Amino acid sequence: MFTGIVQGMARVVAIERLEGLHRHVIDMPEPLMEGLAHGASVAHNGCCLSVTSIEGTHVGFDLMRETLALTNLGALEVGDDVNVERAARLGDEVGGHAMSGHVMCMATLVSREEAPNNCRLWFELPQQWTRFLFDKGYIGVDGISLTIGEVRDNRFCVNLIPDTLSRTVIGSRAVGDGVNIEIDPQTQTIVETVERILAAKG
């Protein structure tokens, strides 16, 4: 489980592209290395990956075919940054919302509305996921726990403070970029349960 509170950005320092698999290595921030072991879970832009190698602060991960197809991790190049979060431990403060690290889809950034000390981003989401979006509901964007500001058809916006813009990769996202989306698991469960009940009643 993750909380959606990004703990840092990590630079991609190596990528090995194999058939149906990418192996990439990030330079993990030193404070996040404590207790890190082979097999540990680390979210990259909200996608849960398992540690496959550790050499100093250079930590390796394998990205399988489905991950490459569903997330923006397949488009990474050496020198790019990713949001990273270690898996939550029992007793940790949940400052965001409970997240599984399972990316459902990508959304496209369609608008940036800049104002002094504020930034509003509008994203366009594949239609089949929009039924899970609600004003003031939770959503995971590149692993960041955010509150939805407004929903319009298949678009939604989030409002960002300067700290989020400076400490995560979302600050450098440009119109046309794809971001990883995780729908709030509790919202998805409630909506799908209600749909099943209504369908059963005809």
C-alpha positions in Angstrom: 0.0 0.0 0.0 1.0 3.6 -0.7 -0.2 6.9 0.6 0.2 9.1 -2.4 2.6 11.4 -0.5 5.6 11.5 -2.9 8.9 11.1 -0.9 11.2 12.4 -3.6 12.2 12.4 -7.3 14.7 9.9 -8.6 16.7 10.3 -11.8 16.7 7.4 -14.3 20.4 6.5 -14.9 20.1 3.4 -17.1 17.6 1.6 -19.2 18.0 -1.9 -20.8 15.3 -2.5 -23.4 14.5 -6.2 -24.0 11.6 -7.8 -25.8 8.5 -7.1 -23.7 10.6 -6.0 -20.8 12.5 -2.9 -19.7 15.1 -2.9 -17.0 15.7 0.5 -15.6 17.9 1.8 -12.8 17.2 4.9 -10.8 19.4 6.9 -8.5 17.4 6.6 -5.3 17.5 9.6 -2.9 19.8 8.6 0.0 17.1 9.1 2.8 15.0 6.4 1.0 17.7 3.8 1.0 17.3 2.8 4.7 16.2 -0.8 4.9 15.6 -1.1 1.2 16.0 -4.7 0.1 15.7 -6.9 -2.9 12.0 -7.5 -3.6 10.8 -4.3 -1.8 8.0 -2.3 -3.4 8.7 1.2 -4.6 6.1 3.3 -6.6 7.4 5.0 -9.7 4.9 7.7 -10.9 2.3 5.8 -8.9 3.1 2.3 -10.4 4.2 -0.3 -7.9 7.5 -2.0 -8.9 9.8 -4.5 -7.1 13.4 -3.9 -6.5 15.6 -6.3 -8.6 19.1 -5.0 -7.9 20.9 -2.6 -5.5 24.3 -1.1 -6.1 24.9 1.8 -3.8 22.1 4.2 -4.4 21.5 2.8 -7.9 18.4 0.6 -7.7 17.1 -1.6 -10.5 13.5 -2.6 -11.5 11.9 -4.7 -14.2 9.0 -3.3 -16.1 6.9 -6.0 -17.8 4.9 -5.6 -21.0 1.6 -4.6 -19.3 3.4 -1.9 -17.3 5.0 -0.5 -20.5 1.6 -0.5 -22.2 -0.6 1.0 -19.5 1.8 3.6 -17.9 4.1 6.4 -18.9 7.1 4.5 -17.6 7.7 2.9 -21.0 8.4 6.3 -22.5 11.1 7.1 -19.9 14.6 8.1 -21.2 17.9 8.2 -19.2 18.0 11.5 -17.4 14.2 11.7 -16.8 12.9 12.0 -13.2 10.2 9.9 -11.6 8.1 10.4 -8.4 9.1 7.7 -5.9 7.4 6.5 -2.7 8.4 3.5 -0.6 5.6 1.2 0.5 3.8 2.3 3.6 4.5 0.5 6.9 2.1 -0.2 9.7 1.7 2.8 11.8 2.8 5.3 9.1 0.8 8.5 8.8 -1.5 8.4 5.8 -1.3 12.0 4.7 -2.9 11.3 1.3 -5.2 8.4 0.7 -4.8 4.7 0.5 -3.4 3.7 -2.9 -2.5 0.3 -4.3 0.1 1.3 -6.9 -2.0 -0.3 -9.7 -2.3 2.2 -12.5 -5.6 2.0 -14.3 -4.8 4.1 -17.3 -3.2 7.3 -18.5 -4.8 10.7 -18.8 -3.6 13.6 -21.0 -2.8 17.0 -19.7 -5.0 19.3 -21.8 -4.6 22.7 -20.0 -2.5 24.5 -17.5 -4.0 27.6 -15.8 -1.2 29.5 -14.1 -1.8 32.1 -11.4 0.4 33.6 -8.7 1.2 30.8 -6.3 -1.5 28.5 -7.8 -1.7 26.2 -10.7 -4.8 24.4 -12.1 -4.3 21.4 -14.4 -7.0 19.9 -16.6 -6.7 16.3 -17.7 -8.7 14.2 -20.2 -9.4 10.6 -19.1 -10.6 7.6 -21.2 -14.4 7.6 -21.0 -14.8 4.3 -19.2 -13.1 5.6 -16.1 -15.1 8.9 -15.8 -17.9 7.3 -13.7 -15.5 7.0 -10.8 -14.7 10.8 -10.8 -16.5 13.1 -8.3 -16.0 16.7 -7.3 -13.7 16.7 -4.2 -13.0 13.0 -4.6 -9.6 11.5 -4.4 -7.4 10.6 -7.4 -3.8 9.5 -7.9 -1.9 11.4 -10.6 1.7 10.1 -11.2 1.5 8.7 -7.7 0.4 12.0 -6.1 -2.7 11.9 -3.9 -4.8 14.8 -5.1 -8.3 16.1 -4.6 -10.4 16.5 -7.8 -11.5 20.2 -8.1 -14.1 19.7 -10.8 -15.4 17.2 -13.3 -16.6 18.1 -16.8 -17.6 15.1 -19.0 -14.4 13.1 -19.4 -12.1 15.9 -18.0 -11.2 16.8 -14.4 -9.0 19.4 -12.8 -6.7 19.5 -9.8 -5.3 22.6 -8.0 -1.7 22.5 -7.0 0.3 24.4 -4.4 3.9 25.6 -5.2 5.4 22.8 -3.0 3.8 20.0 -5.0 4.9 21.7 -8.2 8.5 21.9 -7.0 8.8 18.5 -5.3 7.2 16.2 -7.9 7.4 15.6 -11.7 3.9 17.2 -12.2 5.5 20.6 -12.1 7.3 19.9 -15.4 4.3 18.3 -17.2 3.4 20.1 -20.4 0.1 20.1 -22.4 0.0 16.8 -24.3 1.9 14.8 -21.7 0.5 11.5 -20.4 0.2 10.9 -16.6 -0.5 7.7 -14.7 -3.9 7.5 -13.1 -5.1 5.4 -10.2 -8.8 5.7 -9.3 -9.5 5.8 -5.6 -10.0 2.1 -4.8 -12.8 2.8 -2.3 -14.7 4.9 -4.8 -14.3 2.3 -7.5 -15.6 -0.5 -5.1 -18.7 1.6 -4.1 -19.6 2.6 -7.7 -19.2 -1.0 -9.0 -21.2 -2.5 -6.1 -24.1 0.0 -6.7 -24.0 -0.8 -10.4 -24.2 -4.5 -9.8 -27.1 -4.1 -7.4 -29.0 -1.9 -9.8 -28.3 -4.3 -12.7 -29.6 -7.2 -10.6 -32.9 -5.3 -9.9 -33.3 -4.8 -13.6 
